[in-house]
Amino acid sequence: MLIVTGSVTARPETIVEMTEISLQHVARSRGEPGCISHDVACDGGDPLRLIFLERWQDAAALKTHFAVPASRTFWNQLQALAADPGEMHIYDATKIRI
């Protein structure tokens, strides 16, 4: 399983639009093959910062997600509205039972 974390900060005048397009992206992504979960939330300490958390079945599913035209469009829209380029990290995770 792959875990993707990310965040991006909006400008005050773009937070509403950034939130709307992020929620649309999350809803669309949840229906993609290999998507285990895909979420976005507002940072409790910074109302202009959006935080993303995704879980994907494998690298192939994530690569397919990145190749979807709507994903590229979302990324370009997000960058145009953002106050900073944001960040994304991808982790290879193994589920363990304790």
Protein Blocks (a to p, Z undefined) as FASTA:
>chain_A
ZZddddddddfklmmmmmmmmmmmmmmmmmpghiabdcddddfklmkbccdddddfblml
mmmmmmpmklmmmmmmmmmmpmbebjadddddddddZZ
